[in-house]
């Protein structure tokens, strides 16, 4: 009796899922490393500067 040469579908799906988990883990690890060991923090400032862009503009239109 000849052996089936095609791989099992569950094994292929498992390998793809494992590869996706490894890639996501490596991306997370790189971002974590860059955040913790870089010179400045990657987190944004809590309050925007008042002199930048439209921060100081009123959301209500003026009736001129």
Secondary structure, DSSP 8 states (H G I E B T S, - for coil): -----S--HHHHHHHHHHHHHHHHHHHHHHHHHHHHHSSS--S--SS--TTSTTTTS-SS----
